[in-house]
């Protein structure tokens, strides 16, 4: 599944970016809001942190969806939401460390809530879709 490679590619970019971008520019690109949403590089770095567990959860979700087990897929997404709250996946700590969500402030807190919220929203959507009558 190609979807499982995306967090790995994001982590690879996080590894290589300091060699491609000057340190002061890298800090600016990951911490500065420009009025057009979150800094793209900060989101890419966050996506890559915890890439192994993220890939496993994403692939398990896709497999459950293919098998038409939408509630199971929803459960995987809720697990991902919980793990992202504490930085076990999608850590907003630049070093990829874990944390308590109520200790975050500023941009890291915004990014953490957006990742967790996206997982919860998608889990809710899949749970609602599971209520549909299936044609046989």
C-alpha positions as CSV (number, residue, x, y, z in Angstrom):
1,X,0.0,0.0,0.0
2,X,1.4,3.3,-1.1
3,X,-0.3,5.2,1.7
4,X,2.1,3.6,4.2
5,X,5.1,5.1,2.6
6,X,4.0,8.8,3.1
7,X,5.1,9.1,6.8
8,X,8.4,7.4,5.9
9,X,9.0,10.0,3.1
10,X,8.1,12.8,5.5
11,X,10.6,11.5,8.0
12,X,13.2,11.2,5.2
13,X,12.6,14.9,4.4
14,X,13.0,15.8,8.0
15,X,16.4,14.0,8.1
16,X,17.6,15.6,4.9
17,X,16.2,19.2,5.3
18,X,18.9,20.5,7.6
19,X,21.5,19.7,5.0
20,X,19.5,21.4,2.3
21,X,18.2,24.5,4.1
22,X,20.3,27.0,6.2
23,X,19.6,26.5,10.0
24,X,18.1,30.0,10.5
25,X,15.9,29.6,7.5
26,X,14.8,26.2,8.6
27,X,13.7,27.5,12.0
28,X,11.7,30.3,10.3
29,X,10.1,27.8,7.9
30,X,8.9,25.6,10.7
31,X,7.7,28.3,13.2
32,X,6.4,31.2,11.2
33,X,2.7,31.6,10.4
34,X,2.1,33.5,7.2
35,X,-1.7,33.8,7.3
36,X,-2.2,30.9,4.9
37,X,-2.4,28.0,7.4
38,X,0.2,26.1,9.2
39,X,3.9,26.1,8.1
40,X,4.2,23.3,5.6
41,X,7.6,22.2,6.8
42,X,6.3,21.9,10.4
43,X,3.5,19.8,9.2
44,X,5.8,17.5,7.2
45,X,8.2,17.1,10.1
46,X,5.2,16.3,12.4
47,X,3.8,13.8,9.9
48,X,7.1,12.0,9.8
49,X,7.6,11.7,13.6
50,X,6.5,8.2,14.7
51,X,6.4,7.1,11.1
52,X,6.5,3.3,11.7
53,X,3.5,3.3,14.0
54,X,1.7,5.8,11.8
55,X,2.2,3.7,8.7
56,X,1.0,0.6,10.5
57,X,-2.2,2.4,11.6
58,X,-2.9,3.9,8.2
59,X,-2.4,0.5,6.5
60,X,-4.6,-1.2,9.0
61,X,-7.3,1.4,8.5
62,X,-7.2,1.0,4.7
63,X,-7.3,-2.8,5.0
64,X,-10.3,-2.6,7.3
65,X,-12.0,-0.2,4.8
66,X,-11.3,-2.6,1.9
67,X,-12.8,-5.4,4.0
68,X,-15.9,-3.2,4.6
69,X,-15.2,-3.1,8.3
70,X,-15.7,0.6,8.8
71,X,-16.1,0.5,12.5
72,X,-12.8,-1.3,12.8
73,X,-11.2,1.3,10.6
74,X,-12.8,4.0,12.8
75,X,-11.3,2.4,15.9
76,X,-7.8,2.4,14.3
77,X,-8.2,6.1,13.6
78,X,-9.3,6.8,17.2
79,X,-6.2,5.0,18.4
80,X,-4.1,7.2,16.0
81,X,-5.9,10.3,17.5
82,X,-5.0,9.2,21.0
83,X,-1.4,8.5,20.1
84,X,-1.0,11.8,18.3
85,X,-2.2,13.7,21.4
86,X,0.8,12.5,23.3
87,X,3.4,12.6,20.5
88,X,3.7,8.8,20.1
89,X,2.9,9.5,16.5
90,X,3.0,13.0,14.8
91,X,5.1,14.4,17.7
92,X,5.3,18.2,17.5
93,X,8.5,18.1,19.4
94,X,11.3,18.8,16.9
95,X,13.3,15.8,18.2
96,X,10.2,13.5,18.1
97,X,9.8,13.3,21.8
98,X,6.6,12.5,23.7
99,X,4.7,15.0,25.9
100,X,1.5,15.7,27.7
101,X,-0.9,17.7,25.5
102,X,-1.8,20.2,28.2
103,X,1.9,21.2,28.4
104,X,2.1,22.5,24.8
105,X,1.6,26.1,23.9
106,X,1.5,28.1,20.7
107,X,2.0,26.5,17.3
108,X,2.9,23.0,18.6
109,X,-0.5,22.9,20.4
110,X,-2.3,24.0,17.3
111,X,-0.6,21.4,15.1
112,X,-1.2,18.6,17.7
113,X,-5.0,19.4,17.9
114,X,-5.3,19.6,14.2
115,X,-3.8,16.1,13.7
116,X,-5.9,14.6,16.5
117,X,-9.0,16.4,15.3
118,X,-8.5,15.2,11.8
119,X,-8.3,11.6,13.0
120,X,-11.4,12.0,15.1
121,X,-13.3,13.6,12.3
122,X,-12.4,10.8,9.8
123,X,-13.2,8.2,12.5
124,X,-16.7,9.8,12.9
125,X,-17.3,9.9,9.2
126,X,-16.4,6.2,8.9
127,X,-18.6,5.3,11.8
128,X,-21.5,7.1,10.2
129,X,-20.8,5.4,6.9
130,X,-20.9,2.0,8.7
131,X,-24.6,2.7,9.5
132,X,-25.6,2.5,5.8
133,X,-27.4,-0.6,4.6
134,X,-25.2,-2.8,2.6
135,X,-26.3,-4.2,-0.8
136,X,-25.8,-7.9,-1.2
